[in-house]
């Protein structure tokens, strides 16, 4: 009976942490990490995302910085897709009317790089050939930023000595 109770309690706390990141609620994130420090390295959803990967996708640069300062690894890949935080940022495409979001992404990339993220760590990318057959290649964040035409991000990577 106690295993069921603790299992429910664990899932509830983990989902609360997940929800706090999605809501960009830094106060709640700090309170949860005070009790469950190991959550920062755990898989938080069925898609293999860690806290930092969720923050890069759904939160602000402040939350990304908080998670890194609390011990999140800037190079921890997704547990399923093996996408790194910088690779995920580089793969994000924005239209012209989304300049605020693009600035946030650039700020997040700067935070990751300033805290030791490897600028040349490759991430997998699935391509289609002429016959529609899928194959996977490895791309550095610079290659991904160029492919997605994210020139400000590509410029940042070159400034940080990306190959």
N, C-alpha and C positions, 0 to 999 in steps of 0.2 A: 504494500500500500504506500509506503514512504517513497519508493522509487517512482510511482506514478505521480505523487505530489511534487517531488523534486523535478521530475521531467516537465511537468506543467509549469512550474515556477521558472525553470531554466528557459523554456520556450517563450514565456511571457516576457522575461527580462530581455532576452535577445531580440524579440520582436519590438519591444519598447525602444531599444537602442536603434534598431533599423528605422523605426518611425521617427525618432528624434533626428536622425541624419536626413531623412527625406523632408522633414519639416524645417530643417536648418536651425534647430533649437540647441544652441551651444550650451546653455545652462543644463538642460536635461542630459546632454551627451557627457558633460563633466560629472554630473551626479552618478550616472550609471558607471562610468569608468572608475570612479572612486571605489565602487564596490566590486566591479567585475573587470579588472584591468585586461584580462586575456581576451575580451570581446574585440579588442582592436585588431587582432590577428585572425579572427574566426571568419568563416564563410557565413554571411548574414542572410542569404536568400538561396533559392533553388537554382539560381543562375551562376553561382560561384563567386559572387561579388564580396569583397571585403569592405570594411567601413570606408577606407580611403577611396576605393573605386566608386562606391555609392555617392560619396561626397563630391567627387569629380563630376559625376553625371547629374546630380540633383541639388547640390547645395552651393554655398557661396565660397569664395576664397578664404574667408575667415574660418569656416568649418574645416577646410582642407588644412590650413595652417595649424589649427587646434589639434587635429588628429595626428599630424606629424610631430608636433611638440609633445604629444602624449605617448609617442612611441610607434606610430604606424610607419611601416617601411615604405619609402617612396617608390620602390621597385617591386613590391609584392604583386605578382600577377593574379589574374582571375583564376580560380581553381579549376574551371572547366575550359575556358577559351584561351587561357594563358596570355591574355591581353594585359599589358602593363598600364599604369595610370597615364604615363606620357603617350603611349600608343593610343589609348582611348581618347585622350585630348586631341591628338593629331588627327584622328579619324572623324572628328566632329566637323560637320559642314554647316555654315550659316549663310543665310540670305542677307542682302544689303540692309534690310530693315531690322536686323538682329544685332546691331553693333554693340549694344550693351552686353549681351551674352558673349559675344566674341571677345570683348575686353576682359570679362571675367575669366574666360578660358585661358587667355594669354597670361593673366595674373596667376592663375593656378599653376600653369606650366612654369612660370618664374619661381614660384614658391617651391615646387617639386625639385627643380634644378638647383636652387639655392640650398636645399637640404639633402643633397647627395644623390638625386635620381640620376641614373646612368643615361646620358643623352643618346647613346648608341645601342641600347639594349633592344633587340628586335622583338616584334610581336607578330603572331601569325595573321595572314590576310588570305581570304579565300577568293580566288579568281575564277573566271570562266573563260575557256578557250572558244575558238570559232564554232566548235561542235556542241557547245553547251556543257562540256565536261568540266567539273570542278577540280581545282588543284590548289594546294596551299603553298604560299611563299612566305618568307620571313622578311618583314620590312622594319627598318629603323624608324623612329618617330619623324626624322627629317624626310625620309622617303614617303611616309604617309602624308605628312603636311603638304608636300609638293603634289602628290597625287590628288589630294582634296582641294588643291589651290588655296590653301591657308597660308598666304605669303607672310603675314606678320609672325606667325608661329615658326615658319621655316627660317625666317631671318633670325629669330631668337635662338633656334637650334644651331645655326651657323655661328652666331656670336659665342655660343657655348662650346665651340670646337667640335660640332657633329661632323661625322664622315658622310 
